[in-house]
Amino acid sequence: MFKNASYSLSTCVERTAIVKAVSEGVQSFQTIAITSDVELGFTAPCDSCQQTLAEFGPDLDVYLINTKNESKIYKLRDLLPTALISKEEDADTAKDLIVEMIEQ
């Protein structure tokens, strides 16, 4: 039987938290923390959640925390460098990253 690690898109906890915060009037985010029960490594938000977060800015801090209470911090732009960004000032940066990736 063929198995695929990509599950059909549903509503992840990260997007649920974003939608709830926005419904309560929050208009910007600086940080999000993602915890998981993995014992080795870390679990990052899925690409769909990363794209949703990117709508609030590519410089968002993303903390990844595992069961050993170890953590890593990333800028969202490092996790999703080619995000579809709606803000004009960030669009050039995204274009530059795409060109850079193509040229490699």
Backbone as CSV, one residue per row, in Angstrom:
resi,resn,N_x,N_y,N_z,CA_x,CA_y,CA_z,C_x,C_y,C_z
1,MET,0.834,-1.178,0.000,0.000,0.000,0.000,0.881,1.245,0.000
2,PHE,0.553,2.190,-0.842,1.285,3.451,-0.939,0.867,4.381,0.191
3,LYS,1.850,4.957,0.851,1.563,5.924,1.914,2.199,7.250,1.556
4,ASN,1.564,8.315,1.944,2.036,9.647,1.633,2.036,10.481,2.906
5,ALA,3.124,11.181,3.155,3.223,12.005,4.364,2.420,13.296,4.255
6,SER,1.920,13.601,3.077,1.136,14.821,2.884,-0.337,14.510,3.069
7,TYR,-0.881,15.016,4.144,-2.305,14.810,4.413,-3.101,15.896,3.696
8,SER,-4.317,15.590,3.364,-5.125,16.624,2.710,-5.232,17.822,3.652
9,LEU,-5.269,18.994,3.056,-5.291,20.200,3.882,-6.576,20.276,4.695
10,SER,-6.383,20.501,5.939,-7.493,20.714,6.853,-7.136,21.942,7.676
11,THR,-7.806,22.169,8.743,-7.487,23.330,9.560,-6.552,22.907,10.684
12,CYS,-5.307,23.299,10.564,-4.296,22.993,11.574,-4.477,23.916,12.777
13,VAL,-3.850,23.554,13.868,-3.972,24.348,15.091,-3.396,25.756,14.909
14,GLU,-2.327,25.881,14.107,-1.740,27.203,13.896,-2.735,28.134,13.204
15,ARG,-3.363,27.641,12.140,-4.340,28.485,11.442,-5.565,28.744,12.304
16,THR,-5.959,27.782,13.110,-7.077,27.996,14.027,-6.745,29.124,15.004
17,ALA,-5.525,29.113,15.543,-5.105,30.165,16.479,-5.086,31.533,15.798
18,ILE,-4.622,31.578,14.551,-4.580,32.843,13.819,-5.989,33.373,13.586
19,VAL,-6.869,32.509,13.111,-8.251,32.931,12.839,-8.924,33.421,14.119
20,LYS,-8.724,32.711,15.217,-9.321,33.120,16.495,-8.778,34.481,16.932
21,ALA,-7.459,34.659,16.827,-6.860,35.933,17.237,-7.384,37.084,16.381
22,VAL,-7.450,36.873,15.078,-7.953,37.922,14.186,-9.414,38.222,14.494
23,SER,-10.201,37.178,14.795,-11.619,37.407,15.128,-11.774,38.192,16.424
24,GLU,-10.736,38.174,17.256,-10.744,38.928,18.512,-10.116,40.312,18.359
25,GLY,-9.733,40.669,17.126,-9.214,42.011,16.875,-7.717,42.130,16.718
26,VAL,-6.976,41.044,16.853,-5.519,41.103,16.676,-5.221,41.338,15.200
27,GLN,-4.323,42.280,14.920,-4.015,42.603,13.526,-2.567,42.328,13.157
28,SER,-1.739,41.979,14.124,-0.347,41.671,13.806,0.191,40.654,14.816
29,PHE,1.216,39.970,14.386,1.875,38.969,15.230,3.369,39.192,15.170
30,GLN,4.049,38.952,16.275,5.503,39.033,16.300,6.124,37.659,16.447
31,THR,5.411,36.742,17.131,5.969,35.443,17.485,4.882,34.383,17.480
32,ILE,5.275,33.170,17.112,4.405,32.012,17.295,5.294,30.873,17.802
33,ALA,4.758,30.089,18.718,5.487,28.933,19.253,4.755,27.670,18.828
34,ILE,5.502,26.711,18.311,4.956,25.444,17.854,5.568,24.336,18.703
35,THR,4.726,23.615,19.416,5.213,22.480,20.194,4.688,21.191,19.578
36,SER,5.428,20.123,19.793,4.979,18.826,19.282,5.515,17.729,20.185
37,ASP,5.027,16.518,19.954,5.451,15.406,20.796,6.576,14.589,20.167
38,VAL,7.278,15.154,19.196,8.414,14.442,18.609,9.571,14.429,19.603
39,GLU,10.261,13.312,19.650,11.397,13.213,20.568,12.715,13.554,19.886
40,LEU,12.763,13.388,18.581,13.954,13.738,17.816,13.604,14.866,16.861
41,GLY,14.357,15.923,16.911,14.121,17.027,16.000,12.971,17.913,16.434
42,PHE,12.407,18.598,15.455,11.365,19.584,15.710,10.315,19.495,14.613
43,THR,9.128,19.987,14.893,8.056,20.018,13.904,7.734,21.462,13.572
44,ALA,7.912,21.803,12.303,7.598,23.157,11.833,6.147,23.204,11.359
45,PRO,5.579,24.397,11.270,4.228,24.513,10.721,4.214,24.018,9.270
46,CYS,3.094,23.483,8.838,2.973,23.042,7.447,3.065,24.259,6.524
47,ASP,3.269,24.012,5.241,3.419,25.121,4.293,2.176,26.006,4.233
48,SER,1.012,25.403,4.366,-0.212,26.201,4.335,-0.259,27.159,5.528
49,CYS,0.116,26.668,6.700,0.153,27.534,7.885,1.240,28.597,7.742
50,GLN,2.388,28.199,7.181,3.451,29.179,6.976,2.996,30.286,6.033
51,GLN,2.273,29.914,4.982,1.775,30.938,4.054,0.778,31.860,4.743
52,THR,-0.083,31.298,5.574,-1.036,32.127,6.325,-0.292,33.088,7.246
53,LEU,0.723,32.589,7.932,1.532,33.438,8.805,2.255,34.522,8.008
54,ALA,2.677,34.197,6.793,3.407,35.157,5.962,2.564,36.389,5.639
55,GLU,1.264,36.250,5.667,0.395,37.403,5.430,0.573,38.468,6.514
56,PHE,1.157,38.084,7.648,1.399,39.021,8.743,2.844,39.496,8.775
57,GLY,3.639,39.052,7.821,5.015,39.517,7.699,6.030,38.407,7.782
58,PRO,7.044,38.478,6.924,8.046,37.425,6.863,9.046,37.438,8.017
59,ASP,9.034,38.479,8.833,9.981,38.561,9.944,9.419,38.024,11.253
60,LEU,8.300,37.344,11.184,7.697,36.717,12.359,8.679,35.694,12.948
61,ASP,8.854,35.703,14.263,9.689,34.700,14.930,8.875,33.424,15.129
62,VAL,9.453,32.294,14.729,8.804,30.996,14.880,9.666,30.157,15.819
63,TYR,9.117,29.859,17.006,9.804,29.003,17.973,9.304,27.578,17.796
64,LEU,10.223,26.633,17.663,9.883,25.216,17.589,10.375,24.563,18.875
65,ILE,9.496,23.836,19.553,9.820,23.267,20.865,9.434,21.793,20.861
66,ASN,10.342,20.934,21.352,10.039,19.500,21.397,9.785,19.038,22.831
67,THR,9.594,17.738,23.010,9.251,17.198,24.331,10.376,17.311,25.344
68,LYS,11.605,17.491,24.872,12.739,17.653,25.788,12.921,19.116,26.203
69,ASN,11.949,19.941,25.811,11.988,21.374,26.068,13.171,22.059,25.375
70,GLU,13.641,21.422,24.301,14.659,22.045,23.465,13.921,22.940,22.474
71,SER,14.573,23.996,22.065,13.891,24.893,21.133,14.852,25.421,20.081
72,LYS,14.263,25.808,18.972,14.971,26.500,17.899,14.103,27.678,17.511
73,ILE,14.746,28.736,17.057,14.000,29.908,16.604,14.396,30.207,15.163
74,TYR,13.399,30.499,14.362,13.597,30.846,12.963,12.802,32.104,12.657
75,LYS,13.232,32.822,11.663,12.393,33.841,11.050,11.528,33.098,10.045
76,LEU,10.289,33.501,9.914,9.391,32.838,8.980,9.982,32.817,7.575
77,ARG,10.629,33.912,7.181,11.214,33.964,5.831,12.252,32.868,5.616
78,ASP,12.887,32.364,6.685,13.852,31.275,6.554,13.154,29.935,6.321
79,LEU,11.971,29.774,6.888,11.205,28.543,6.689,10.486,28.533,5.350
80,LEU,10.033,29.685,4.901,9.247,29.797,3.668,9.752,30.992,2.858
81,PRO,10.944,30.860,2.253,11.555,32.015,1.588,10.809,32.493,0.352
82,THR,9.978,31.663,-0.237,9.267,32.082,-1.452,7.770,32.258,-1.188
83,ALA,7.432,32.699,-0.011,6.028,32.923,0.342,5.390,33.930,-0.608
84,LEU,4.115,33.747,-0.840,3.355,34.725,-1.609,3.043,35.882,-0.671
85,ILE,3.735,36.982,-0.851,3.636,38.106,0.074,2.866,39.232,-0.586
86,SER,1.852,39.725,0.110,1.001,40.755,-0.476,1.518,42.173,-0.253
87,LYS,2.448,42.357,0.667,2.956,43.694,0.943,3.999,44.079,-0.108
88,GLU,3.820,45.222,-0.715,4.661,45.643,-1.830,6.145,45.693,-1.469
89,GLU,6.478,46.197,-0.269,7.893,46.327,0.103,8.576,44.969,0.262
90,ASP,7.811,43.919,0.534,8.382,42.584,0.673,8.374,41.811,-0.639
91,ALA,7.623,42.278,-1.604,7.501,41.567,-2.876,8.839,41.492,-3.600
92,ASP,9.617,42.572,-3.580,10.919,42.554,-4.238,11.849,41.541,-3.599
93,THR,11.827,41.427,-2.280,12.651,40.449,-1.583,12.277,39.033,-2.007
94,ALA,10.991,38.743,-2.072,10.537,37.424,-2.489,10.967,37.144,-3.922
95,LYS,10.840,38.140,-4.806,11.261,37.963,-6.197,12.756,37.679,-6.267
96,ASP,13.553,38.422,-5.486,14.999,38.209,-5.474,15.341,36.793,-5.022
97,LEU,14.630,36.294,-4.015,14.891,34.939,-3.532,14.547,33.895,-4.585
98,ILE,13.470,34.097,-5.288,13.088,33.158,-6.347,14.125,33.159,-7.454
99,VAL,14.582,34.335,-7.887,15.604,34.434,-8.923,16.867,33.749,-8.454
100,GLU,17.257,33.976,-7.215,18.452,33.359,-6.652,18.355,31.837,-6.673
101,MET,17.191,31.306,-6.309,17.003,29.858,-6.297,17.087,29.292,-7.723
102,ILE,16.532,30.007,-8.696,16.554,29.544,-10.087,17.970,29.538,-10.629
103,GLU,18.760,30.529,-10.263,20.115,30.640,-10.769,21.073,29.607,-10.180
104,GLN,20.702,28.988,-9.080,21.598,28.011,-8.440,21.644,26.714,-9.159
